[in-house]
Amino acid sequence: MSNNEPNNHYYEPAVRSLGLIEGAIIVMTVGAMAVVQWLDEQTLQVFGWFLFPIEFLLNAVFFPGTETRLRKNGAALLEALPIFLLSYVLYRFAKGAISVLRLVLPKRPQ
């Protein structure tokens, strides 16, 4: 039914409301931001000390002139996630390349 008909008891909102998936994405984003803020407020900097050697080695190899600093928990966690994602992507790429090479290259005689 539309709002133009007489004796219409139904209400159609002018603005479409958020669905379940959009609402869940918003709640998860706000929750992740709250966790990162809570981690930054903690006095014990666990993630910063975990990320420091990894970041120090990567900076030494790719950016020799940069100075690596110890980060807070939340910032270190947000920086560690792309590093771990890049490591996983490189691992999957290498694994796929090795499997293709095994198919292409002839087997060695025994």
N, C-alpha and C positions, 0 to 999 in steps of 0.2 A: 504494500500500500504506500501511497505517497502522501505527503502533507497537504496536497492541493485538494483532496477529496473532502466533501462535507462530512461532518460528524466523525472526523478522524480522531481516534483515541490513541493512536500509535505515534511515537516520537522518533524521528530519524535524526540523529545528531548531525550537525553541520560539518563537524570535523571527525575524521575516522580515528578511532581509538587505537592504542597500541595493542598488538597481539601478544600471545604468550611468549613467543620466541624473542620479540623485541624487548619485552619487559624483563625476560631472563637475562638477556645480554646486558641490559642496563644495570640490573642488580649485581651481576657478576663483575662488571667493570667497577662499580662503586665499592663493592666488597674487596676487590684486589687493591684499589687505591687506599682503602682503610688499612689493609694488612701492611702495605708498603709504608704508610705513614707510621703505623705502630712499630714496625721494625726499625725505622729511623730514630724513634724516640728511645730505644733500648740502649743501655750503657755498654753492653757486651757486643762488640762488633764481630760476629762470627763470619758472616758472608764476606765482609771486606777482607779479612785475613785469608779466606779461602780463595778469593778471586785475585788477590795481589800477585802471587807467583805466576799465575797464568797470564795475567795482563802484562806483567813485567817482561816475561819471555816474548810475548807477541810484540810488545813495543820495541824490545831489543832487536828483533828480527826485521820487522817491517818499518818501524819509525825510530831509528837509533837516537835521534836528538831529543826525544820527548822524555819528560819526567813522569814516572808512575807514582801516583799518590794513593794512599789508603782511603777507601770509600766507606760511607755508612752502609748499614745493612740493606736498606731499601734500594739505594742507588747501585750497590754491588749486585743485588739480585736482578735488577732490571738490566744490568750490563752483562750478567752471566748468561741470561736466557738466550740472547742472540749468539753468543759464543758457542753454547751447547748446541743450538740449532744448526749453526754453520758446521760444527764438527760432525753432527749426525748426517747432514746433507753430503759432506765430503766422504764420509764412511760409506753411505749408500752408493754414491757415484763410483768410488773405487771398487766396491763389491760388484757392481754391475759391469764395470769395465773388465774386471778379472774374469767374470763369467763369460763375457763376450769373447775375450782372448782365448779362453779354454775351448770355445766352440770353433773359433777361426783357425787357430794354430794347430798344426798336426801333432799327434801324440808322438812322444819320443819312443824309439824302439827299446824294448827291454833287454 
